[in-house]
Amino acid sequence: MSEEMPQTAAAEAVAVPKKKSEGSLLPLLLDFGPLLVFFAVFKLTQSDGAALASTRAAINGTLAFMLAILVAVAVSKWRLGRVSPMLWLSAVLVVGFGALTVYFNDERFIQIKPTIIYSGFAALLLGGWMMGKPLLRYLLQAAYDGLDETGWLKLSRNWGLFFVVMALINEGLRQFLTFETWLTVKVWGVTALSFLFAMSQIPMLMKHGLALEGAEAKD
């Protein structure tokens, strides 16, 4: 789902707006709107909670999710003039795994998608960190104003480790929870956890030059 990161919930939560003027609701809606559409359609079309009804609701939600993510890409290009790498990645994976979900009539494909996104980002970020290349800077298109090289490296490492943990959590959740419970935890719990982790990185970032509105960066 959208992230997730990249536009997965977790992935997109990395990009905390650097200034209030850039912190409009539109980027947030583009990142998390499709996931909320999926959740809403699943809930609205679910009937008696039977396994078959739950699968039908998951298929309905997946179709809505695929359409919503494509709309998000179009709106991002139209209103912001660009589409972030994370949103592109989320769109490709949502459409790809969504098509598999619908074709095989199996919601497990949509549950596996976050694990693949988290694992992919973890491999990229930790691999870049080990080579001394802060790949997160390129994914976020330099969203953190003033952050120095060491700060970018630390941020890439920290988020890489976070994504490893999130991949393991997602695998545990999908193995032991029903699809409905998994979806609820994914939409609300994972999103909240991602934002809390993003906020926890700000003190470290400010020590490495991050410029926040109304605050002076300290060494």
Z-matrix of the N, CA and C atoms (Angstrom, degrees):
N
C 1 1.451
C 2 1.509 1 109.90
N 3 1.311 2 113.69 1 174.66
C 4 1.419 3 116.87 2 -179.94
C 5 1.477 4 111.67 3 -76.37
N 6 2.012 5 128.04 4 126.51
C 7 0.925 6 143.87 5 -135.90
C 8 1.085 7 110.60 6 -139.96
N 9 3.059 8 24.07 7 116.37
C 10 0.453 9 43.19 8 114.91
C 11 1.322 10 135.45 9 19.78
N 12 2.885 11 122.96 10 -103.48
C 13 0.876 12 128.16 11 -120.52
C 14 1.366 13 58.65 12 -162.85
N 15 1.656 14 122.44 13 137.62
C 16 0.991 15 103.85 14 146.08
C 17 1.245 16 84.00 15 41.77
N 18 1.018 17 84.59 16 73.60
C 19 1.316 18 125.00 17 176.62
C 20 1.410 19 105.07 18 17.63
N 21 1.153 20 117.82 19 -2.47
C 22 1.420 21 107.28 20 154.75
C 23 1.470 22 107.59 21 -59.14
N 24 1.405 23 119.45 22 160.78
C 25 1.445 24 119.70 23 -178.80
C 26 1.493 25 112.22 24 -59.79
N 27 1.308 26 117.38 25 -49.23
C 28 1.453 27 119.87 26 -178.15
C 29 1.495 28 111.84 27 -67.84
N 30 1.308 29 117.78 28 -44.09
C 31 1.429 30 119.75 29 -176.66
C 32 1.499 31 112.92 30 -63.40
N 33 1.253 32 118.45 31 -42.27
C 34 1.448 33 120.34 32 -178.92
C 35 1.518 34 112.55 33 -73.14
N 36 1.321 35 117.56 34 -25.50
C 37 1.463 36 119.71 35 179.03
C 38 1.522 37 112.16 36 -66.18
N 39 1.337 38 116.96 37 -15.76
C 40 1.461 39 119.96 38 178.25
C 41 1.514 40 110.48 39 -61.86
N 42 1.327 41 116.64 40 -37.98
C 43 1.457 42 121.17 41 -171.48
C 44 1.516 43 111.27 42 -83.83
N 45 1.315 44 117.99 43 76.21
C 46 1.452 45 122.68 44 176.29
C 47 1.522 46 108.17 45 -73.13
N 48 1.329 47 120.21 46 128.13
C 49 1.452 48 120.92 47 -178.71
C 50 1.518 49 111.22 48 -57.13
N 51 1.334 50 115.79 49 139.22
C 52 1.454 51 119.44 50 -176.31
C 53 1.516 52 112.80 51 -83.55
N 54 1.323 53 118.64 52 -24.59
C 55 1.453 54 121.55 53 179.40
C 56 1.518 55 109.69 54 -137.25
N 57 1.299 56 114.91 55 152.90
C 58 1.459 57 120.04 56 -177.66
C 59 1.511 58 111.52 57 -58.81
N 60 1.355 59 117.04 58 -37.08
C 61 1.447 60 120.73 59 -177.74
C 62 1.516 61 111.70 60 -63.72
N 63 1.347 62 117.35 61 -23.32
C 64 1.437 63 120.80 62 179.73
C 65 1.529 64 111.10 63 -96.11
N 66 1.318 65 116.19 64 -3.37
C 67 1.456 66 119.65 65 -173.09
C 68 1.509 67 112.74 66 -94.01
N 69 1.332 68 116.74 67 40.95
C 70 1.449 69 119.75 68 179.02
C 71 1.516 70 109.96 69 -69.81
N 72 1.312 71 115.78 70 170.96
C 73 1.450 72 120.74 71 -179.78
C 74 1.518 73 113.07 72 -75.02
N 75 1.335 74 117.30 73 -19.19
C 76 1.464 75 119.64 74 -174.66
C 77 1.526 76 113.25 75 -60.18
N 78 1.350 77 119.66 76 -51.45
C 79 1.474 78 117.82 77 178.68
C 80 1.528 79 112.68 78 -58.30
N 81 1.332 80 116.95 79 -38.10
C 82 1.460 81 120.19 80 179.03
C 83 1.520 82 111.02 81 -64.73
N 84 1.333 83 116.55 82 -42.01
C 85 1.458 84 120.44 83 179.03
C 86 1.524 85 111.33 84 -65.59
N 87 1.324 86 116.41 85 -38.38
C 88 1.460 87 120.34 86 178.92
C 89 1.531 88 111.26 87 -65.36
N 90 1.327 89 115.67 88 -35.87
C 91 1.458 90 120.24 89 -178.13
C 92 1.522 91 112.57 90 -74.92
N 93 1.343 92 116.39 91 -46.18
C 94 1.460 93 120.40 92 -170.68
C 95 1.524 94 113.71 93 -109.08
N 96 1.333 95 117.21 94 -11.46
C 97 1.457 96 120.17 95 179.25
C 98 1.521 97 113.59 96 -57.53
N 99 1.344 98 118.52 97 -49.22
C 100 1.468 99 118.76 98 179.77
C 101 1.524 100 113.55 99 -59.29
N 102 1.324 101 117.11 100 -38.34
C 103 1.468 102 119.90 101 178.02
C 104 1.518 103 110.98 102 -64.97
N 105 1.331 104 116.64 103 -40.35
C 106 1.461 105 120.10 104 178.10
C 107 1.528 106 111.21 105 -67.30
N 108 1.335 107 116.71 106 -34.51
C 109 1.471 108 120.29 107 175.70
C 110 1.531 109 109.85 108 -62.39
N 111 1.323 110 116.38 109 -44.98
C 112 1.467 111 120.94 110 177.23
C 113 1.527 112 111.01 111 -56.61
N 114 1.327 113 115.86 112 -48.43
C 115 1.452 114 121.33 113 -178.76
C 116 1.527 115 111.05 114 -61.88
N 117 1.336 116 116.36 115 -44.95
C 118 1.464 117 120.54 116 -177.41
C 119 1.520 118 111.77 117 -65.55
N 120 1.341 119 117.33 118 -45.42
C 121 1.465 120 120.35 119 -179.62
C 122 1.522 121 110.48 120 -65.16
N 123 1.322 122 117.78 121 -40.17
C 124 1.470 123 120.49 122 177.12
C 125 1.518 124 110.46 123 -58.67
N 126 1.330 125 116.97 124 -47.56
C 127 1.455 126 120.55 125 -177.99
C 128 1.527 127 111.83 126 -66.08
N 129 1.328 128 117.06 127 -41.68
C 130 1.457 129 121.29 128 -175.97
C 131 1.525 130 112.78 129 -70.90
N 132 1.329 131 117.46 130 -29.46
C 133 1.463 132 119.69 131 -177.00
C 134 1.525 133 112.91 132 -99.24
N 135 1.320 134 116.65 133 -3.02
C 136 1.463 135 119.90 134 176.98
C 137 1.528 136 108.46 135 -77.65
N 138 1.310 137 116.32 136 137.65
C 139 1.469 138 119.03 137 -176.65
C 140 1.520 139 112.07 138 -105.70
N 141 1.318 140 116.85 139 -95.42
C 142 1.468 141 120.13 140 -171.49
C 143 1.521 142 114.14 141 -94.43
N 144 1.325 143 117.53 142 5.52
C 145 1.453 144 120.23 143 177.75
C 146 1.512 145 114.04 144 82.60
N 147 1.333 146 118.84 145 1.25
C 148 1.454 147 121.22 146 177.29
C 149 1.514 148 110.01 147 -65.71
N 150 1.330 149 116.36 148 158.87
C 151 1.457 150 120.80 149 -176.50
C 152 1.526 151 111.67 150 -57.91
N 153 1.340 152 117.01 151 -44.98
C 154 1.454 153 120.63 152 -179.13
C 155 1.520 154 110.90 153 -64.60
N 156 1.343 155 116.45 154 -42.37
C 157 1.459 156 120.39 155 178.98
C 158 1.523 157 110.79 156 -63.56
N 159 1.333 158 116.58 157 -38.36
C 160 1.457 159 120.63 158 179.27
C 161 1.525 160 110.83 159 -64.99
N 162 1.332 161 116.81 160 -40.05
C 163 1.464 162 120.70 161 178.74
C 164 1.516 163 110.84 162 -64.96
N 165 1.330 164 116.95 163 -43.17
C 166 1.469 165 120.34 164 177.86
C 167 1.518 166 110.63 165 -61.09
N 168 1.324 167 116.24 166 -43.13
C 169 1.460 168 120.03 167 178.94
C 170 1.527 169 111.08 168 -63.78
N 171 1.336 170 116.69 169 -37.53
C 172 1.463 171 120.69 170 177.87
C 173 1.524 172 111.21 171 -64.76
N 174 1.331 173 116.40 172 -39.11
C 175 1.466 174 120.43 173 177.90
C 176 1.524 175 109.99 174 -65.71
N 177 1.335 176 116.72 175 -43.92
C 178 1.462 177 120.44 176 177.83
C 179 1.534 178 110.80 177 -60.10
N 180 1.334 179 115.16 178 -45.04
C 181 1.459 180 119.34 179 179.11
C 182 1.516 181 112.00 180 -63.76
N 183 1.331 182 116.48 181 -37.62
C 184 1.461 183 120.60 182 179.74
C 185 1.523 184 111.45 183 -65.06
N 186 1.326 185 117.22 184 -43.62
C 187 1.461 186 120.60 185 177.56
C 188 1.529 187 110.93 186 -61.05
N 189 1.326 188 116.22 187 -42.59
C 190 1.463 189 120.20 188 177.87
C 191 1.531 190 110.77 189 -65.56
N 192 1.322 191 115.77 190 -38.36
C 193 1.464 192 122.07 191 178.89
C 194 1.527 193 110.64 192 -61.51
N 195 1.331 194 116.63 193 -45.62
C 196 1.458 195 121.43 194 179.67
C 197 1.523 196 111.06 195 -61.36
N 198 1.318 197 116.44 196 -44.37
C 199 1.463 198 120.09 197 179.01
C 200 1.525 199 110.82 198 -65.83
N 201 1.337 200 116.66 199 -42.76
C 202 1.465 201 120.50 200 -177.30
C 203 1.526 202 111.84 201 -64.73
N 204 1.331 203 118.02 202 -38.36
C 205 1.460 204 120.15 203 -178.72
C 206 1.532 205 110.31 204 -69.39
N 207 1.325 206 117.55 205 -34.88
C 208 1.460 207 120.64 206 176.13
C 209 1.523 208 110.96 207 -67.75
N 210 1.326 209 116.27 208 -39.27
C 211 1.461 210 119.98 209 175.23
C 212 1.529 211 110.56 210 -63.22
N 213 1.338 212 116.70 211 -40.75
C 214 1.466 213 120.90 212 178.71
C 215 1.522 214 111.29 213 -60.66
N 216 1.332 215 117.10 214 -41.44
C 217 1.465 216 120.90 215 177.87
C 218 1.527 217 110.20 216 -62.47
N 219 1.336 218 116.46 217 -45.83
C 220 1.465 219 120.46 218 -179.11
C 221 1.531 220 111.46 219 -63.69
N 222 1.343 221 116.53 220 -42.97
C 223 1.470 222 120.17 221 -179.59
C 224 1.528 223 110.76 222 -67.00
N 225 1.340 224 116.64 223 -38.74
C 226 1.458 225 120.22 224 178.27
C 227 1.527 226 110.83 225 -60.72
N 228 1.328 227 116.68 226 -44.90
C 229 1.462 228 120.78 227 178.95
C 230 1.524 229 111.15 228 -65.39
N 231 1.326 230 116.20 229 -38.26
C 232 1.470 231 121.07 230 -176.84
C 233 1.520 232 111.84 231 -73.61
N 234 1.339 233 117.32 232 -48.77
C 235 1.454 234 120.45 233 -173.46
C 236 1.529 235 113.84 234 -88.77
N 237 1.331 236 116.98 235 -34.84
C 238 1.466 237 120.06 236 -177.01
C 239 1.519 238 112.79 237 -100.73
N 240 1.325 239 116.35 238 -13.53
C 241 1.458 240 120.30 239 179.57
C 242 1.516 241 114.27 240 79.68
N 243 1.326 242 118.32 241 5.23
C 244 1.459 243 122.09 242 -179.14
C 245 1.522 244 108.97 243 -158.73
N 246 1.307 245 114.76 244 164.87
C 247 1.464 246 121.65 245 173.38
C 248 1.523 247 106.61 246 -125.53
N 249 1.318 248 117.28 247 122.87
C 250 1.460 249 120.66 248 -176.73
C 251 1.528 250 110.54 249 -65.53
N 252 1.343 251 116.91 250 151.35
C 253 1.471 252 119.23 251 177.16
C 254 1.525 253 112.78 252 -56.36
N 255 1.324 254 116.80 253 -35.83
C 256 1.461 255 119.66 254 -179.17
C 257 1.523 256 111.44 255 -67.59
N 258 1.342 257 116.20 256 -38.86
C 259 1.460 258 119.21 257 179.08
C 260 1.524 259 110.47 258 -68.35
N 261 1.336 260 116.74 259 -39.07
C 262 1.462 261 119.78 260 175.88
C 263 1.529 262 110.40 261 -59.62
N 264 1.332 263 116.04 262 -47.69
C 265 1.466 264 120.32 263 -179.20
C 266 1.519 265 111.08 264 -61.62
N 267 1.329 266 116.06 265 -44.54
C 268 1.466 267 119.92 266 179.18
C 269 1.525 268 110.90 267 -60.45
N 270 1.341 269 116.70 268 -42.30
C 271 1.458 270 120.93 269 -178.59
C 272 1.524 271 111.09 270 -63.32
N 273 1.330 272 116.42 271 -44.13
C 274 1.467 273 120.22 272 -179.75
C 275 1.529 274 110.57 273 -62.35
N 276 1.335 275 116.43 274 -45.05
C 277 1.459 276 119.84 275 -177.94
C 278 1.525 277 112.35 276 -71.61
N 279 1.339 278 116.56 277 -38.23
C 280 1.468 279 119.41 278 178.50
C 281 1.523 280 110.27 279 -62.70
N 282 1.332 281 116.47 280 -46.43
C 283 1.467 282 119.57 281 -179.27
C 284 1.532 283 110.27 282 -66.87
N 285 1.339 284 116.64 283 -42.98
C 286 1.460 285 119.91 284 -178.62
C 287 1.513 286 113.21 285 -64.42
N 288 1.325 287 116.24 286 -53.54
C 289 1.460 288 119.64 287 -179.15
C 290 1.526 289 111.33 288 -73.56
N 291 1.328 290 116.69 289 -27.82
C 292 1.462 291 119.25 290 174.83
C 293 1.514 292 111.30 291 -64.34
N 294 1.338 293 115.80 292 -41.20
C 295 1.465 294 119.50 293 178.29
C 296 1.525 295 110.83 294 -63.31
N 297 1.330 296 117.28 295 -40.06
C 298 1.468 297 120.45 296 177.06
C 299 1.528 298 111.01 297 -64.64
N 300 1.339 299 116.15 298 -39.60
C 301 1.469 300 120.80 299 178.93
C 302 1.519 301 110.77 300 -60.23
N 303 1.341 302 115.70 301 -46.28
C 304 1.461 303 120.27 302 -178.43
C 305 1.530 304 110.89 303 -69.49
N 306 1.328 305 116.20 304 -43.78
C 307 1.471 306 120.21 305 -176.16
C 308 1.525 307 111.43 306 -63.74
N 309 1.327 308 116.93 307 -45.41
C 310 1.461 309 120.57 308 -177.40
C 311 1.528 310 112.45 309 -91.41
N 312 1.332 311 116.60 310 -2.10
C 313 1.459 312 121.36 311 179.89
C 314 1.530 313 110.76 312 54.98
N 315 1.333 314 115.60 313 44.75
C 316 1.460 315 121.48 314 -173.36
C 317 1.533 316 108.99 315 -139.81
N 318 1.336 317 115.72 316 112.89
C 319 1.466 318 120.22 317 -176.90
C 320 1.521 319 113.81 318 -71.06
N 321 1.340 320 117.44 319 -9.14
C 322 1.465 321 119.36 320 -179.49
C 323 1.521 322 112.29 321 -62.95
N 324 1.330 323 117.03 322 -27.23
C 325 1.463 324 118.95 323 179.05
C 326 1.529 325 111.33 324 -63.88
N 327 1.337 326 116.44 325 -39.53
C 328 1.457 327 119.24 326 179.96
C 329 1.527 328 110.45 327 -72.16
N 330 1.328 329 117.70 328 -25.06
C 331 1.463 330 120.82 329 177.14
C 332 1.524 331 112.01 330 -76.19
N 333 1.318 332 116.90 331 -30.88
C 334 1.460 333 120.95 332 -179.93
C 335 1.525 334 111.41 333 -73.39
N 336 1.327 335 117.36 334 -28.38
C 337 1.459 336 121.82 335 -174.78
C 338 1.522 337 113.45 336 -53.96
N 339 1.347 338 120.25 337 -47.36
C 340 1.473 339 118.59 338 178.54
C 341 1.520 340 113.22 339 -59.00
N 342 1.337 341 117.46 340 -37.51
C 343 1.464 342 120.03 341 178.93
C 344 1.522 343 110.58 342 -61.14
N 345 1.331 344 116.35 343 -41.50
C 346 1.460 345 120.15 344 -179.95
C 347 1.531 346 110.77 345 -67.70
N 348 1.342 347 116.67 346 -41.04
C 349 1.463 348 120.03 347 178.39
C 350 1.519 349 110.34 348 -63.43
N 351 1.338 350 116.76 349 -49.34
C 352 1.461 351 120.01 350 -179.34
C 353 1.530 352 111.42 351 -60.97
N 354 1.320 353 116.49 352 -43.96
C 355 1.462 354 120.17 353 -178.84
C 356 1.522 355 110.94 354 -65.68
N 357 1.328 356 116.48 355 -40.11
C 358 1.457 357 120.21 356 179.24
C 359 1.512 358 112.29 357 -63.70
N 360 1.334 359 116.17 358 -46.15
C 361 1.462 360 119.63 359 178.47
C 362 1.522 361 111.07 360 -65.05
N 363 1.327 362 117.12 361 -39.35
C 364 1.465 363 120.38 362 179.07
C 365 1.523 364 110.42 363 -61.23
N 366 1.335 365 116.54 364 -44.98
C 367 1.464 366 120.26 365 -179.75
C 368 1.529 367 111.09 366 -63.15
N 369 1.330 368 116.83 367 -43.37
C 370 1.463 369 120.49 368 -179.82
C 371 1.526 370 111.65 369 -64.80
N 372 1.322 371 116.18 370 -49.17
C 373 1.456 372 120.03 371 -174.88
C 374 1.519 373 112.08 372 -68.83
N 375 1.329 374 116.97 373 -44.89
C 376 1.461 375 119.37 374 -179.31
C 377 1.529 376 111.36 375 -71.60
N 378 1.331 377 116.10 376 -34.90
C 379 1.458 378 119.22 377 175.84
C 380 1.519 379 111.33 378 -64.33
N 381 1.338 380 116.31 379 -43.89
C 382 1.457 381 119.92 380 177.21
C 383 1.520 382 112.21 381 -64.76
N 384 1.327 383 115.78 382 -40.17
C 385 1.475 384 120.07 383 178.96
C 386 1.523 385 110.92 384 -61.25
N 387 1.323 386 117.35 385 -43.32
C 388 1.465 387 120.42 386 -179.54
C 389 1.529 388 111.65 387 -65.77
N 390 1.330 389 116.86 388 -26.27
C 391 1.463 390 120.69 389 177.85
C 392 1.521 391 112.23 390 -93.21
N 393 1.347 392 116.37 391 3.84
C 394 1.452 393 120.28 392 -179.93
C 395 1.508 394 114.20 393 76.68
N 396 1.341 395 117.42 394 21.79
C 397 1.463 396 122.43 395 -179.48
C 398 1.529 397 109.29 396 -118.18
N 399 1.336 398 117.69 397 113.02
C 400 1.473 399 120.65 398 -179.79
C 401 1.524 400 111.66 399 -79.27
N 402 1.321 401 116.56 400 84.28
C 403 1.461 402 120.55 401 -174.81
C 404 1.519 403 112.87 402 -63.66
N 405 1.322 404 117.18 403 -22.51
C 406 1.462 405 119.25 404 -179.90
C 407 1.523 406 111.15 405 -61.80
N 408 1.311 407 116.90 406 -30.04
C 409 1.466 408 120.53 407 178.59
C 410 1.527 409 111.13 408 -60.50
N 411 1.338 410 116.86 409 -37.82
C 412 1.460 411 120.22 410 -179.08
C 413 1.525 412 111.00 411 -78.23
N 414 1.335 413 116.67 412 -34.16
C 415 1.460 414 119.70 413 177.56
C 416 1.517 415 111.93 414 -65.96
N 417 1.336 416 116.11 415 -37.66
C 418 1.455 417 120.65 416 -177.63
C 419 1.516 418 112.54 417 -90.04
N 420 1.332 419 116.61 418 -3.61
C 421 1.454 420 121.32 419 -179.70
C 422 1.524 421 110.88 420 55.67
N 423 1.330 422 114.92 421 47.75
C 424 1.475 423 122.89 422 176.16
C 425 1.527 424 112.40 423 54.89
N 426 1.344 425 116.82 424 50.17
C 427 1.461 426 120.84 425 -178.19
C 428 1.520 427 112.69 426 -73.12
N 429 1.331 428 118.52 427 -19.07
C 430 1.460 429 121.71 428 -177.03
C 431 1.525 430 109.74 429 -99.48
N 432 1.314 431 115.80 430 101.84
C 433 1.452 432 121.71 431 -175.54
C 434 1.525 433 111.29 432 -67.09
N 435 1.341 434 116.70 433 125.55
C 436 1.453 435 121.90 434 174.11
C 437 1.513 436 115.53 435 87.76
N 438 1.327 437 118.92 436 -5.34
C 439 1.460 438 121.17 437 -176.42
C 440 1.529 439 110.11 438 -68.15
N 441 1.333 440 115.98 439 130.97
C 442 1.461 441 119.11 440 -177.84
C 443 1.531 442 111.11 441 -84.01
N 444 1.330 443 115.44 442 176.68
C 445 1.466 444 121.14 443 -175.29
C 446 1.523 445 112.22 444 -60.76
N 447 1.351 446 116.17 445 -42.16
C 448 1.460 447 119.54 446 179.56
C 449 1.519 448 111.11 447 -63.28
N 450 1.319 449 116.59 448 -39.76
C 451 1.459 450 120.56 449 177.53
C 452 1.510 451 112.08 450 -62.27
N 453 1.333 452 116.84 451 -42.74
C 454 1.460 453 120.18 452 178.04
C 455 1.522 454 111.35 453 -63.45
N 456 1.342 455 116.38 454 -40.73
C 457 1.460 456 120.02 455 179.12
C 458 1.533 457 111.26 456 -63.44
N 459 1.323 458 116.55 457 -44.76
C 460 1.458 459 120.22 458 179.35
C 461 1.530 460 110.85 459 -64.61
N 462 1.321 461 116.35 460 -40.91
C 463 1.463 462 119.99 461 -179.99
C 464 1.527 463 110.70 462 -64.60
N 465 1.338 464 116.63 463 -42.11
C 466 1.461 465 120.54 464 177.93
C 467 1.525 466 111.00 465 -62.30
N 468 1.338 467 116.32 466 -43.83
C 469 1.463 468 120.21 467 178.55
C 470 1.524 469 111.73 468 -62.17
N 471 1.329 470 116.40 469 -47.17
C 472 1.464 471 120.62 470 -176.79
C 473 1.520 472 111.88 471 -63.46
N 474 1.342 473 116.51 472 -43.98
C 475 1.457 474 118.95 473 178.96
C 476 1.526 475 111.56 474 -70.24
N 477 1.319 476 116.99 475 -32.68
C 478 1.458 477 119.23 476 175.43
C 479 1.515 478 111.62 477 -60.51
N 480 1.331 479 116.57 478 -45.20
C 481 1.466 480 121.16 479 177.64
C 482 1.524 481 111.04 480 -65.48
N 483 1.320 482 116.20 481 -39.00
C 484 1.469 483 120.55 482 178.37
C 485 1.530 484 110.34 483 -60.97
N 486 1.332 485 116.85 484 -42.43
C 487 1.455 486 120.11 485 -179.32
C 488 1.525 487 111.70 486 -67.55
N 489 1.333 488 117.52 487 -32.27
C 490 1.466 489 119.95 488 174.42
C 491 1.527 490 109.66 489 -60.60
N 492 1.327 491 115.96 490 -47.31
C 493 1.464 492 120.89 491 179.34
C 494 1.527 493 110.64 492 -62.41
N 495 1.335 494 116.83 493 -42.06
C 496 1.465 495 119.89 494 -178.95
C 497 1.524 496 111.83 495 -65.23
N 498 1.343 497 117.72 496 -36.92
C 499 1.461 498 120.51 497 177.51
C 500 1.526 499 110.56 498 -62.98
N 501 1.326 500 116.34 499 -42.75
C 502 1.464 501 120.56 500 178.84
C 503 1.526 502 111.12 501 -66.08
N 504 1.331 503 116.42 502 -40.85
C 505 1.459 504 120.03 503 178.33
C 506 1.524 505 110.85 504 -62.77
N 507 1.343 506 116.66 505 -44.52
C 508 1.453 507 119.49 506 -179.26
C 509 1.524 508 111.78 507 -61.60
N 510 1.334 509 116.34 508 -40.89
C 511 1.460 510 119.04 509 178.47
C 512 1.528 511 111.04 510 -63.92
N 513 1.324 512 116.49 511 -40.07
C 514 1.452 513 119.38 512 177.46
C 515 1.514 514 112.36 513 -64.92
N 516 1.325 515 116.47 514 -42.82
C 517 1.456 516 120.66 515 -178.35
C 518 1.524 517 111.77 516 -64.93
N 519 1.328 518 116.87 517 -43.82
C 520 1.468 519 118.28 518 -176.66
C 521 1.533 520 112.31 519 -72.50
N 522 1.317 521 115.87 520 -21.32
C 523 1.464 522 118.89 521 178.03
C 524 1.522 523 112.40 522 -78.43
N 525 1.333 524 116.68 523 -33.23
C 526 1.468 525 119.86 524 -170.42
C 527 1.530 526 114.37 525 -112.88
N 528 1.340 527 118.39 526 -8.11
C 529 1.458 528 120.76 527 -178.80
C 530 1.520 529 110.72 528 -112.66
N 531 1.329 530 115.81 529 154.66
C 532 1.458 531 119.65 530 171.30
C 533 1.522 532 108.86 531 -68.40
N 534 1.341 533 115.88 532 162.81
C 535 1.461 534 119.12 533 -179.38
C 536 1.518 535 110.84 534 -59.71
N 537 1.321 536 117.91 535 -41.18
C 538 1.457 537 121.25 536 -178.52
C 539 1.527 538 111.25 537 -62.87
N 540 1.328 539 116.93 538 -45.56
C 541 1.465 540 120.24 539 179.43
C 542 1.516 541 110.88 540 -67.03
N 543 1.346 542 116.19 541 -40.81
C 544 1.470 543 120.24 542 176.91
C 545 1.516 544 110.57 543 -58.24
N 546 1.330 545 116.95 544 -44.79
C 547 1.459 546 120.88 545 -177.96
C 548 1.526 547 111.15 546 -64.02
N 549 1.325 548 117.12 547 -40.97
C 550 1.461 549 120.35 548 178.77
C 551 1.526 550 111.24 549 -62.88
N 552 1.335 551 115.99 550 -44.82
C 553 1.465 552 119.97 551 178.25
C 554 1.522 553 110.30 552 -63.97
N 555 1.337 554 116.59 553 -40.41
C 556 1.466 555 121.40 554 -179.57
C 557 1.517 556 111.24 555 -61.94
N 558 1.315 557 116.93 556 -47.43
C 559 1.462 558 120.53 557 -175.09
C 560 1.523 559 111.37 558 -69.01
N 561 1.317 560 117.04 559 -46.78
C 562 1.463 561 119.48 560 -172.44
C 563 1.526 562 112.83 561 -98.93
N 564 1.319 563 117.93 562 -47.69
C 565 1.460 564 120.18 563 -175.97
C 566 1.511 565 113.49 564 -69.69
N 567 1.332 566 117.35 565 -49.68
C 568 1.465 567 121.11 566 -178.27
C 569 1.522 568 111.26 567 -65.78
N 570 1.324 569 116.35 568 -40.32
C 571 1.463 570 119.74 569 178.42
C 572 1.521 571 111.17 570 -61.36
N 573 1.331 572 116.80 571 -46.55
C 574 1.465 573 120.58 572 179.51
C 575 1.527 574 110.84 573 -63.30
N 576 1.332 575 116.69 574 -42.48
C 577 1.464 576 120.76 575 -179.86
C 578 1.522 577 110.92 576 -62.80
N 579 1.319 578 117.15 577 -39.70
C 580 1.463 579 121.02 578 179.73
C 581 1.522 580 111.44 579 -64.04
N 582 1.324 581 116.90 580 -43.45
C 583 1.467 582 119.66 581 179.76
C 584 1.521 583 111.02 582 -68.27
N 585 1.310 584 117.12 583 -38.60
C 586 1.464 585 119.60 584 177.59
C 587 1.526 586 110.62 585 -62.37
N 588 1.335 587 116.45 586 -41.34
C 589 1.460 588 119.26 587 178.28
C 590 1.529 589 110.65 588 -65.89
N 591 1.339 590 116.70 589 -40.85
C 592 1.469 591 119.69 590 178.26
C 593 1.525 592 110.48 591 -60.49
N 594 1.328 593 116.75 592 -42.63
C 595 1.462 594 119.95 593 178.97
C 596 1.523 595 111.88 594 -65.59
N 597 1.329 596 115.95 595 -33.64
C 598 1.465 597 119.49 596 -178.27
C 599 1.522 598 112.08 597 -67.50
N 600 1.311 599 117.32 598 -18.10
C 601 1.468 600 121.08 599 -179.21
C 602 1.530 601 113.10 600 -84.64
N 603 1.310 602 117.45 601 -14.60
C 604 1.465 603 120.15 602 -174.04
C 605 1.524 604 113.54 603 -61.29
N 606 1.345 605 121.02 604 -44.17
C 607 1.475 606 118.88 605 178.03
C 608 1.526 607 112.85 606 -56.66
N 609 1.330 608 116.88 607 -42.07
C 610 1.458 609 119.63 608 177.96
C 611 1.519 610 110.93 609 -64.99
N 612 1.317 611 117.00 610 -41.12
C 613 1.459 612 120.92 611 -178.88
C 614 1.522 613 111.93 612 -65.19
N 615 1.325 614 116.34 613 -37.94
C 616 1.463 615 119.65 614 179.83
C 617 1.529 616 111.23 615 -66.32
N 618 1.320 617 117.50 616 -28.42
C 619 1.467 618 120.28 617 176.64
C 620 1.523 619 111.62 618 -72.01
N 621 1.327 620 115.54 619 -15.59
C 622 1.468 621 119.66 620 -178.76
C 623 1.524 622 111.60 621 -115.57
N 624 1.333 623 115.87 622 29.42
C 625 1.460 624 119.83 623 169.01
C 626 1.500 625 117.80 624 98.79
N 627 1.339 626 118.92 625 1.22
C 628 1.464 627 119.79 626 -179.60
C 629 1.520 628 110.24 627 -60.19
N 630 1.319 629 116.24 628 129.69
C 631 1.466 630 121.68 629 179.88
C 632 1.524 631 109.00 630 -100.57
N 633 1.334 632 115.60 631 115.53
C 634 1.448 633 121.79 632 175.70
C 635 1.509 634 109.80 633 -110.61
N 636 1.323 635 116.03 634 144.87
C 637 1.453 636 119.90 635 179.76
C 638 1.524 637 110.10 636 -62.62
N 639 1.320 638 116.47 637 126.92
C 640 1.446 639 121.26 638 177.82
C 641 1.506 640 114.24 639 83.18
N 642 1.348 641 116.07 640 6.99
C 643 1.456 642 119.63 641 179.36
C 644 1.505 643 109.48 642 -139.49
N 645 1.302 644 117.41 643 140.16
C 646 1.453 645 123.06 644 178.50
C 647 1.528 646 109.19 645 -94.95
N 648 1.326 647 116.61 646 133.89
C 649 1.452 648 121.07 647 178.26
C 650 1.515 649 109.19 648 -69.01
N 651 1.352 650 116.73 649 137.79
C 652 1.447 651 122.05 650 179.58
C 653 1.521 652 110.04 651 -115.46
N 654 1.319 653 117.42 652 147.56
C 655 1.451 654 122.12 653 177.09
C 656 1.507 655 110.17 654 -75.03
